[in-house]
Amino acid sequence: MEYRKINLEELEKLKNLYVYENFEEIKKQIIDDISNGIKDIYVITENENLIGEITVTYKSDLPNETIPDIRVYLSAFRVHKDYQDQGLGQKLLKYVISELENKGITEFTVGVEDDNENAKHIYEKFDFTEIIDRGEETVKGRTYQYNLLLRKSNTKKMEKLIKKFDLGSQIIKVTQIHGGLSNRLYRVETDQAKYAIKKLNKTLMQNKAEFERIIFAEKVARIAEENGILVVRALEFENKIIHKIDGDYYMIFNWNYGSHIQPEDVTDEICNIIGELLAKIHNLDFSKIEAEKSKEMQIRTIDWNSLAKIAKEQNKYYYKDLVENIEILYEINKKTNEALEYAKSNLIISHRDLIKKNILWNNNIPTVIDWESSGYVNPTVELVQVCWNWANGDVGKFEFEKFEIIVNSYLQNIKNYKKEDMKKLIYANLWEAIEWLEYNLKRSLCIESTYRKEEIELAEEQINYLNYEIRYAMTQIKAVADSLQI
């Protein structure tokens, strides 16, 4: 498929996407508008067939829709019926925004009907969040009301950040780094340096506890850095690490040129380094900072039966799979509760998420990133969690030898280690997985809150992954416990 501007000689193909009245007259107007720089039409084509379109208006009679060289109006957002529900419209929208931003456009407007919930979800996903006008339009005898939504380019907002804190006089390039579930990460290159800028989830930022959690995590990262551990932590300006710009929340980091390691590249040497790194973190003195222990390692039984009942009522595709695994989930829940009860007598502050994606490597030297999960944890529980992640091969193969290397390296470097029962504690590592499964089931089922379409889709992707991951873990966990004693 190809994404591009339409050619004037193929305007007839627009009739495949929409039933026009007086098409020849409209066609003539389109030619005049394109020729005079008033409009452009971007399209998706496949084998010379036109299957999608978006009209870009540069000059509108309505003052809020366009501003010369700054703001454009997007309309006629259409995809052929045979190609719908494949995400092609969103890909075209993303392409158009990117093309226009490269030409210096920083603001985009769209008109969205009051009752078009699907369009609202899509545009919200693309940061069309500010209502700047109300309008009314009549098409083919139907009159409807709509909101005019404004999207300000992330580049424009980030320019405010950059200039406010003297990080450069201009932005050279902004690249989104995909993969985050809640926040969005961008690599921002200025005329002075490169930065990682994290755009925080606006909904989460309304929660005071979320603010406090992030600030606490940065304190943990600072202490680690002061004691010789390489970390990436937020830059502080005006005694703040979270910065609000035009209603959005951002954190700024120096760009780290390290890279993530792939499962097949986890060598014995890497395992030694990981064991030593975890021991160094566990040896740190965090007595200067405090966290609320009562909120850590909560012990409870999840009501899987109620979740399954609601999934059935909503005709969710995963209902059958959930019911088939419900006894396993209750069994795991029981074992995790027993493990957490045993573990809570020995808690320390640590990173709590020292997995592959949270370490960047430069010549086998690790830098720890994403400290947001920092809090109280049982050291053996975290050790097993780390081993579990780093000793899993690229095709789901658990490598006991790597597990043992990490454990031995850890024990050689840890101070005052308290020997604990591995067979009891190993199940504590499954609590995070089943709690995350519960959270995503609630998101998918819209329990406690109403979620946007794309959030529900993300939740259901996680449900599929977690169902597999939990079943796989259960096949391995007993063998792991029997093979090693700490």
C-alpha positions in Angstrom: 0.0 0.0 0.0 1.1 3.5 -0.8 0.4 6.7 1.1 0.7 9.9 -0.9 -1.0 13.0 -2.4 -3.7 12.4 -5.0 -2.9 13.1 -8.6 -5.4 15.4 -10.5 -5.9 12.8 -13.2 -7.2 10.2 -10.7 -9.9 12.4 -9.0 -12.6 10.2 -10.6 -11.6 7.4 -8.2 -12.9 9.5 -5.3 -16.4 8.3 -6.3 -15.4 4.8 -5.1 -15.3 6.2 -1.5 -18.3 8.5 -1.4 -21.6 9.1 -3.3 -21.3 12.6 -4.6 -24.1 14.9 -5.9 -23.0 16.9 -9.0 -19.5 15.3 -9.0 -18.3 17.1 -12.1 -18.9 20.5 -10.4 -17.2 19.2 -7.2 -14.3 17.9 -9.2 -13.8 21.3 -10.8 -13.8 22.9 -7.4 -11.2 20.4 -6.1 -8.9 21.1 -9.1 -9.2 24.8 -8.4 -8.5 24.4 -4.7 -5.5 22.1 -5.2 -4.1 24.3 -7.9 -4.4 27.5 -5.8 -2.9 25.9 -2.6 -6.2 25.9 -0.7 -6.5 22.2 -0.3 -4.7 18.9 -0.8 -6.1 15.3 -0.7 -3.9 12.5 0.7 -4.8 9.0 -0.2 -4.1 5.3 0.3 -3.7 3.3 -2.9 -3.2 -0.4 -3.6 -2.6 -1.7 -7.1 -3.8 1.7 -8.4 -7.1 1.4 -6.5 -7.9 4.3 -4.2 -9.0 2.9 -0.8 -8.8 5.9 1.6 -8.6 9.7 1.7 -8.2 12.7 3.9 -8.6 16.3 2.7 -6.3 18.9 4.1 -7.5 22.5 4.0 -4.9 25.3 4.3 -7.2 28.3 3.9 -10.7 28.2 5.3 -13.4 30.8 5.5 -13.9 29.8 9.1 -11.2 31.6 11.2 -10.7 28.8 13.8 -10.2 26.0 11.3 -6.9 27.3 9.8 -4.0 29.7 10.4 -1.6 30.3 7.5 1.6 28.2 7.8 0.5 27.1 11.3 -2.8 25.4 11.4 -4.7 23.1 8.9 -8.2 21.6 8.9 -8.6 17.8 8.2 -11.8 16.5 6.7 -13.4 13.9 4.4 -11.7 11.1 6.4 -12.9 8.0 4.5 -11.8 4.4 3.9 -13.4 2.0 1.4 -15.9 -0.4 3.1 -13.8 -3.5 2.0 -10.8 -2.1 3.8 -12.3 -0.9 7.1 -11.4 -2.2 10.6 -7.8 -2.7 9.6 -6.4 0.5 11.1 -5.7 2.0 7.6 -7.5 5.2 8.4 -5.3 5.8 11.5 -2.2 5.0 9.5 -3.2 7.6 6.8 -3.9 10.1 9.5 -0.5 9.5 11.1 1.2 9.8 7.7 -0.6 13.1 6.9 0.3 14.6 10.3 3.9 13.5 10.0 4.2 14.9 6.4 2.7 18.3 7.4 4.7 18.6 10.6 7.9 18.1 8.5 6.7 21.1 6.5 6.3 23.2 9.7 2.6 22.8 10.4 2.1 22.6 14.2 -1.7 22.7 14.7 -4.5 20.5 13.3 -8.2 20.8 13.6 -11.1 18.3 12.9 -14.8 18.5 13.2 -16.4 15.6 15.1 -20.1 15.0 15.4 -21.5 14.8 18.9 -22.7 11.2 18.5 -19.7 9.8 16.6 -18.0 8.0 19.5 -15.7 6.0 17.4 -14.2 9.1 15.7 -13.9 10.8 19.2 -11.8 7.8 20.4 -9.6 7.9 17.3 -8.9 11.6 17.4 -8.3 11.5 21.2 -5.6 8.9 20.5 -4.0 11.4 18.2 -4.2 14.2 20.9 -7.1 16.1 19.4 -8.2 17.0 22.9 -9.0 20.8 23.0 -12.5 22.0 21.9 -12.0 25.4 20.3 -15.4 25.9 18.6 -18.9 24.5 18.0 -20.4 24.2 14.6 -23.5 23.0 12.7 -23.5 21.6 9.2 -26.2 20.2 6.8 -25.1 17.3 4.5 -27.7 15.6 2.2 -30.5 17.1 4.1 -29.2 16.0 7.5 -28.2 18.7 10.0 -25.7 17.8 12.8 -23.8 19.6 15.5 -20.1 19.1 16.0 -17.1 20.1 18.0 -14.0 21.6 16.4 -11.1 19.8 18.0 -7.5 21.1 18.1 -4.3 19.1 18.1 -1.1 21.0 19.0 2.0 19.3 17.7 4.1 17.6 20.4 7.0 19.4 18.8 5.4 22.7 19.6 4.8 21.8 23.3 8.3 20.3 23.6 9.7 23.5 22.1 8.2 25.3 25.1 9.9 22.8 27.4 13.2 23.1 25.6 13.3 26.9 25.6 11.9 27.2 29.1 14.8 25.2 30.5 17.5 26.4 28.1 18.0 23.0 26.5 18.4 24.4 23.0 17.2 27.2 20.8 15.4 24.9 18.4 14.3 21.3 17.9 15.9 19.5 15.0 13.9 16.2 15.2 11.3 14.5 17.3 10.9 10.7 17.1 8.4 8.6 19.1 9.8 5.5 20.8 7.0 3.0 20.8 6.4 0.3 23.4 5.0 2.0 26.5 1.6 1.0 27.9 0.7 4.1 29.8 3.1 6.9 28.8 4.6 8.0 25.6 8.3 8.5 25.0 10.0 10.7 22.5 13.6 11.2 21.4 14.1 14.9 21.0 17.1 16.3 19.2 17.9 20.0 19.7 20.7 22.1 18.4 22.5 21.4 21.7 21.9 17.8 22.6 19.5 14.8 22.6 16.9 14.1 25.2 14.3 11.5 26.1 11.0 13.3 26.9 8.3 11.2 28.5 4.7 12.4 28.1 2.9 11.1 31.1 -0.6 9.6 31.1 -2.9 12.6 31.8 -5.5 10.5 33.6 -3.0 9.0 36.0 -1.6 12.5 36.7 -4.9 13.6 38.2 -4.1 11.1 41.0 -2.0 12.7 43.8 -0.6 9.2 44.7 0.8 8.8 41.2 2.7 12.1 41.6 4.1 10.9 44.9 5.0 7.5 43.5 7.1 9.1 40.7 8.8 11.5 43.0 9.7 8.7 45.4 11.1 6.6 42.6 13.4 9.4 41.5 14.7 9.7 45.1 15.5 6.0 44.9 17.3 6.5 41.6 19.3 9.4 42.9 20.6 7.4 45.9 21.6 4.6 43.5 23.4 7.1 41.3 25.2 8.7 44.3 26.5 5.2 45.1 28.0 4.5 41.7 25.2 2.7 39.9 24.6 4.1 36.4 21.0 5.3 36.1 18.9 7.4 33.8 16.9 9.7 36.0 14.8 12.8 35.3 16.4 16.2 35.0 15.3 18.7 37.7 14.3 22.2 36.9 12.8 24.7 39.3 13.0 22.0 42.0 10.6 19.8 39.9 10.9 16.7 37.8 7.4 16.8 36.4 6.6 19.7 34.2 3.1 20.8 33.0 2.8 22.4 29.5 -0.6 23.2 28.0 -2.4 20.7 30.2 0.1 17.9 29.5 2.7 16.5 31.9 6.3 15.8 30.9 9.6 14.4 32.3 12.9 15.2 30.7 16.0 12.8 30.6 19.4 13.0 29.0 19.4 10.7 26.0 21.3 7.4 26.7 23.0 5.8 23.7 22.9 2.3 25.1 20.8 -0.5 23.7 18.6 -3.2 25.0 19.8 -6.8 24.9 17.9 -9.5 23.2 17.1 -12.8 24.9 19.5 -14.8 22.7 22.3 -12.4 23.6 22.1 -13.0 27.4 25.5 -14.6 28.0 27.0 -16.1 31.2 29.0 -12.8 31.6 25.8 -10.8 31.4 24.2 -13.0 34.0 27.1 -12.4 36.3 26.8 -8.7 35.8 23.0 -8.8 36.6 23.5 -10.7 39.8 26.2 -8.3 41.0 24.0 -5.3 40.0 21.0 -6.5 41.9 23.2 -7.1 45.0 24.6 -3.5 44.7 21.1 -2.1 44.7 20.1 -4.3 47.7 23.2 -3.2 49.6 22.2 0.5 49.4 21.1 2.5 52.4 17.6 4.1 51.7 17.0 5.1 55.3 16.9 8.8 54.2 13.6 8.2 52.3 10.4 6.6 53.3 7.6 4.7 51.6 4.4 3.4 53.0 5.0 -0.3 53.8 1.3 -0.9 54.4 0.6 -0.4 50.7 3.2 -2.9 49.6 2.8 -6.6 49.1 -1.0 -6.6 49.7 -2.5 -10.0 50.4 -5.9 -10.6 48.9 -7.9 -13.1 46.8 -9.1 -11.9 43.5 -12.7 -12.6 42.6 -12.1 -14.5 39.3 -15.6 -15.9 39.2 -17.2 -12.4 39.1 -14.8 -11.3 36.4 -15.7 -14.4 34.3 -19.4 -13.8 34.8 -19.1 -10.2 33.5 -16.9 -11.4 30.6 -19.7 -13.8 29.7 -22.4 -11.1 29.9 -20.3 -8.9 27.6 -19.7 -11.8 25.2 -15.9 -11.4 25.4 -13.9 -13.7 23.2 -11.6 -14.7 26.1 -14.4 -15.8 28.4 -14.0 -19.6 27.6 -10.3 -19.4 28.1 -10.8 -17.6 31.4 -13.2 -20.2 32.7 -11.0 -23.1 31.7 -8.1 -21.5 33.7 -10.1 -20.3 36.7 -9.1 -23.1 39.1 -5.4 -22.5 38.2 -5.9 -18.8 38.9 -7.3 -19.5 42.3 -4.6 -22.0 43.1 -1.9 -19.5 42.0 -3.6 -16.8 44.1 -3.6 -19.0 47.2 0.1 -19.8 46.7 1.0 -16.1 46.1 -0.8 -15.1 49.3 1.1 -17.7 51.3 4.4 -16.5 49.8 3.6 -12.8 50.4 2.7 -13.5 54.0 6.1 -15.2 54.5 7.9 -12.5 52.5 6.6 -9.4 54.3 8.7 -10.0 57.4 11.8 -9.0 55.4 11.4 -6.0 53.1 13.8 -3.6 51.6 13.5 -0.7 49.1 14.6 -1.6 45.5 14.0 -1.1 41.8 11.5 -4.0 41.6 11.5 -4.2 37.8 15.1 -5.0 36.8 14.1 -6.8 33.6 15.7 -6.7 30.1 13.7 -3.7 28.9 14.8 -1.6 31.8 18.6 -1.9 31.3 20.6 -0.2 28.5 24.0 -1.6 27.7 27.2 0.0 26.5 30.1 -2.5 26.1 28.6 -4.8 28.7 28.2 -1.9 31.1 24.6 -1.6 32.4 22.6 1.6 32.9 19.3 1.1 34.8 16.3 3.0 33.6 12.5 3.3 34.5 12.6 3.4 38.3 8.9 4.0 38.5 8.2 0.7 40.2 10.6 1.3 43.1 9.3 0.4 46.5 9.4 -2.2 49.2 10.1 -5.8 48.2 11.5 -9.0 49.7 15.0 -9.4 48.4 14.7 -13.1 47.6 11.4 -12.4 45.8 13.1 -9.8 43.6 16.1 -12.1 43.0 13.9 -14.8 41.7 12.0 -12.3 39.5 15.3 -11.1 38.0 16.5 -14.6 37.4 13.1 -15.6 35.9 13.4 -12.7 33.3 17.0 -13.0 32.4 17.1 -16.9 32.3 14.3 -17.2 29.9 15.5 -17.8 26.3 14.1 -16.4 23.1 11.7 -19.2 22.5 10.3 -19.6 26.0 13.1 -22.0 27.0 14.0 -21.6 30.7 17.8 -21.9 31.2 18.5 -23.3 34.7 22.3 -22.7 34.3 21.8 -18.9 33.8 19.4 -18.9 36.8 22.2 -20.4 38.9 24.9 -18.0 37.6 22.7 -15.0 38.6 22.0 -16.4 42.1 25.7 -17.2 42.7 26.9 -13.8 41.5 24.3 -12.1 43.8 25.3 -14.2 46.8 29.0 -13.3 46.3 28.2 -9.6 46.4 25.3 -9.2 48.8 25.9 -8.1 52.4 24.0 -9.7 55.4 21.8 -11.9 53.2 19.0 -13.6 55.2 18.5 -17.1 54.0 14.9 -17.8 53.1 12.7 -20.6 51.8 12.9 -20.6 48.0 10.0 -23.0 47.6 7.6 -20.7 49.5 8.9 -17.4 48.0 9.0 -18.3 44.4 5.3 -18.1 44.0 5.3 -14.5 45.1 6.7 -13.6 41.7 3.3 -14.6 40.1 1.4 -12.1 42.1 2.4 -9.2 39.8 1.2 -11.3 36.8 -2.2 -12.2 38.2 -2.7 -8.6 39.6 -1.9 -7.2 36.1 -4.3 -9.7 34.6 -7.0 -8.6 36.9 -6.3 -4.9 36.1 -6.5 -5.6 32.4 -9.7 -7.6 32.7 -11.3 -4.7 34.6 -10.1 -2.3 31.8 -11.5 -4.6 29.1 -14.8 -5.0 31.0 -15.0 -1.3 31.9 -15.3 -2.1 35.6 -14.8 0.9 37.9 -14.4 3.3 35.0 -15.2 3.8 31.3 -12.1 3.3 29.0 -11.4 4.5 25.5 -11.5 2.0 22.7 -7.8 1.9 22.2 -7.3 1.3 26.0 -9.6 -1.7 25.8 -7.7 -3.1 22.8 -4.4 -2.7 24.7 -5.9 -4.4 27.8 -7.1 -7.4 25.7 -3.7 -7.7 24.1 -2.3 -8.0 27.6 -4.9 -10.5 28.6 -3.8 -12.8 25.7 -0.2 -12.5 26.6 -0.7 -13.0 30.4 -2.9 -16.1 29.9 0.0 -17.7 28.1 2.7 -16.3 30.4 1.0 -17.5 33.6 0.4 -21.0 32.2 4.0 -21.2 31.1 5.2 -20.0 34.5 3.3 -22.7 36.3 4.9 -25.4 34.2 8.4 -24.2 35.2 8.1 -22.8 38.6 8.1 -26.1 40.6 11.1 -27.4 38.7 12.9 -24.1 39.4 12.2 -24.3 43.1 13.3 -27.9 43.3 16.5 -27.2 41.4 17.9 -24.4 43.6 18.0 -23.7 47.3 19.1 -20.3 48.6 
